[in-house]
Amino acid sequence: MQIGRLHPGRAEETLRIVSVSKTTVSSDALLNFCVSCFLKLGVAADHAVITAENLIFANLRGVDSHGVIRLKIYTERLEAGGFKADARREIVSEGEGFALMDAGHGIGQVAGMEAMKLAIVKADKAGLAMVGVKNSNHFGAAGFYALRAVERGMIGMAATNAGPTMAPTGGREGRLGNNPISIAIPAGKYPPIVLDMATGAVAWGKIFVAQQEKKKIPATWALDRNGLPTDDPDAAAGGGLIQPFGGYKGYGLSLLIDILTGVLTGGGFSTHVKTLYQNLQSPSHVAHTFAALRIEGFMPLGEFRRRMDEMIELMQHCPAAPGVDRIYVPGEIEHETEQKRRAGGIPINPTLKEELSALGAKLGVQPLF
């Protein structure tokens, strides 16, 4: 999320942009390619579409770290058995406003979409509903699920835990994931508010870029293997950890997400969760939580939408600080990026282009490029 965009020259971000020529691919072509790859590995057609749509959603909204860059590792985990293509999902307990699903170590997007839809159905009757999922896997971009509730005029929430790549404040070993949460809220004439954020100070991808460019990183981003702040991206990537954003605040939020997803559901939590790239043949034990709130329990939906528009305008029309050219609300930049990429295509860098081409050739899928 960005609440304001600075002019070029903002040190921590602009210094790390890699200047490479990129190939542009339509979202439909990229979606079909992903679906074809999943089908080759025994994923049911509807499940292949859901998973591919989640990846393309991230690319369309400019969150390329959660887009088709993940396709290769997904296929590797399907081949190795860490993702079970034929997993059987089961509701192990439920009531009027809650349910618990066992995902059977299947694809996270499949369980995630099913659980979010169930939360919406239950919230339509109960007003508020929460669905937990255990024994799942990486579920991609959290906002993909939260926005499903917005489509029904509800407020949606999605959260997941992840493998331990972040230490608690003061620690030097991984105990928590860079656990994300998304909350999506409908508006009237404006796009919905979509907060979609992880709890670490930075994504690992930015550290990898700094490695490639042989540049220092801010010392607030990561710890080395001894638990000390480092400005060396090699030290961070070589057994180091992400720092929580805002110090103890990010740590606390990540901990709460792990409790509400992993501990509460009876699923994996903390060191019991494996990272996406670890032990490809073994279950990850990832856990998720989804919730939906029916707005009409508080006020008519139309009135709420008008009030949301006023709230958005109060943020957007705030006088800007020096060096800031525009004030954004959460999800606004992503919405604008989506409009542009739907019209003009999704940019694919040379490394990813080569990776996708090799993957397609390996699986016998019609070439994308």
DAHUMO-V836759 format. One record per helix or strand of 3 or more residues. SS is the DSSP state (H for helix, E for strand). FROM is the first residue (numbers start at 1). TO is the last residue. Records with the same first field share a line. If there is no record, write none. Layout:
BEGIN
SS=FROM-TO, FROM-TO
END
This chain:
BEGIN
E=4-6, 22-25, 90-95, 98-102, 128-136, 154-160, 181-185, 193-197, 286-294, 324-327, 346-349
H=11-14, 27-40, 45-60, 64-66, 68-80, 108-126, 143-151, 204-213, 233-237, 248-265, 270-272, 295-297, 301-316, 332-344, 350-363
END
